[in-house]
């Protein structure tokens, strides 16, 4: 996935948080639910400089290429959002966490919705 609109649409889907990443999954509407699985990766500047962000994205791409064909949700968009400790985590541990997150998302058991980020109620 490369378009911002696809990432924003995935944000309205199921969210599963893990220590190294957050997984977003949402049916992409291509086909009858058996369409292609797409994935996207995003790592914000809060995580570190460009070298660290690119290292994290390379690790996520390797994970996705290995795990998604086996455990991914058919006809869905998958987005991995890097978290602070994700680049230092053991690769095998990240693999296990991604498998568990995909199983949880496939069962429709996401984390509770986040609270809206705003200034709060007006006084």
C-alpha positions as CSV (number, residue, x, y, z in Angstrom):
1,X,0.0,0.0,0.0
2,X,1.3,3.4,-0.8
3,X,-1.7,5.8,-0.8
4,X,-2.5,7.8,2.4
5,X,-6.2,7.0,1.9
6,X,-5.5,3.3,2.2
7,X,-3.6,3.8,5.5
8,X,-6.5,6.0,6.9
9,X,-9.0,3.4,5.9
10,X,-7.0,0.7,7.6
11,X,-7.0,2.9,10.8
12,X,-10.8,2.4,11.0
13,X,-10.4,-1.4,11.2
14,X,-9.3,-3.8,13.9
15,X,-6.3,-2.6,16.0
16,X,-4.0,-5.1,17.8
17,X,-1.2,-3.6,19.9
18,X,2.0,-5.5,20.7
19,X,5.2,-4.2,22.4
20,X,7.1,-3.8,19.2
21,X,4.3,-2.7,16.8
22,X,0.6,-2.1,16.3
23,X,-1.2,-4.1,13.7
24,X,-4.2,-2.6,11.8
25,X,-6.3,-4.9,9.7
26,X,-9.4,-4.1,7.6
27,X,-11.1,-5.7,4.6
28,X,-10.0,-3.9,1.5
29,X,-13.2,-4.5,-0.6
30,X,-11.2,-5.8,-3.5
31,X,-13.0,-9.0,-4.6
32,X,-15.5,-11.0,-2.6
33,X,-13.4,-11.2,0.6
34,X,-10.9,-13.5,-1.1
35,X,-9.1,-10.7,-2.8
36,X,-5.4,-9.8,-2.4
37,X,-3.8,-9.2,0.9
38,X,-2.0,-5.9,1.0
39,X,0.3,-4.5,3.6
40,X,1.8,-1.2,4.6
41,X,4.4,-0.2,7.1
42,X,4.8,3.1,8.8
43,X,7.3,4.3,11.4
44,X,7.1,7.9,12.7
45,X,10.0,10.2,13.5
46,X,9.4,9.7,17.2
47,X,11.1,6.4,16.9
48,X,14.5,7.7,15.8
49,X,16.5,9.0,12.9
50,X,16.3,7.8,9.4
51,X,18.8,5.0,9.9
52,X,16.7,3.5,12.8
53,X,13.4,4.0,11.0
54,X,14.7,2.3,7.8
55,X,16.1,-0.6,9.8
56,X,12.8,-1.1,11.5
57,X,11.0,-1.0,8.1
58,X,13.3,-3.6,6.7
59,X,12.7,-5.9,9.6
60,X,8.9,-5.5,9.3
61,X,9.1,-6.2,5.5
62,X,11.0,-9.4,6.2
63,X,8.4,-10.4,8.8
64,X,5.5,-9.6,6.5
65,X,6.9,-11.5,3.6
66,X,7.4,-14.6,5.8
67,X,4.2,-14.5,7.8
68,X,1.5,-12.8,5.8
69,X,1.1,-15.5,3.1
70,X,0.6,-18.1,5.8
71,X,-1.3,-16.3,8.6
72,X,-2.7,-13.2,6.9
73,X,-6.4,-12.3,6.5
74,X,-7.5,-12.9,2.9
75,X,-8.9,-9.8,1.2
76,X,-7.6,-7.4,3.9
77,X,-5.2,-4.6,4.3
78,X,-2.6,-5.0,7.0
79,X,-0.6,-2.1,8.4
80,X,2.2,-2.3,10.8
81,X,3.0,0.8,12.8
82,X,6.4,0.7,14.5
83,X,6.7,1.3,18.2
84,X,9.5,2.6,20.3
85,X,11.2,-0.7,21.3
86,X,10.5,-2.6,18.0
87,X,14.0,-2.2,16.5
88,X,15.7,-3.7,19.5
89,X,13.3,-6.7,19.9
90,X,14.4,-10.2,19.0
91,X,13.3,-11.1,15.5
92,X,11.8,-14.5,16.6
93,X,9.9,-12.7,19.3
94,X,8.5,-10.2,16.7
95,X,7.5,-13.1,14.5
96,X,5.6,-14.8,17.3
97,X,3.9,-11.5,18.2
98,X,2.9,-10.9,14.6
99,X,1.4,-14.4,14.3
100,X,-0.5,-13.9,17.6
101,X,-1.7,-10.5,16.4
102,X,-2.9,-11.8,13.0
103,X,-4.8,-14.6,14.7
104,X,-6.4,-12.2,17.1
105,X,-7.4,-9.8,14.2
106,X,-8.6,-12.8,12.1
107,X,-10.9,-13.7,15.0
108,X,-12.2,-10.1,15.1
109,X,-10.8,-9.5,18.6
110,X,-9.1,-6.2,18.4
111,X,-8.1,-3.9,21.3
112,X,-10.7,-1.4,22.5
113,X,-10.9,1.8,20.5
114,X,-8.6,4.6,21.5
115,X,-9.8,7.7,23.1
116,X,-10.0,10.6,20.7
117,X,-7.0,12.9,20.8
118,X,-8.3,16.4,21.3
119,X,-8.4,19.3,23.7
120,X,-11.2,17.7,25.6
121,X,-14.5,19.3,26.6
122,X,-14.9,23.0,26.4
123,X,-15.5,24.8,29.6
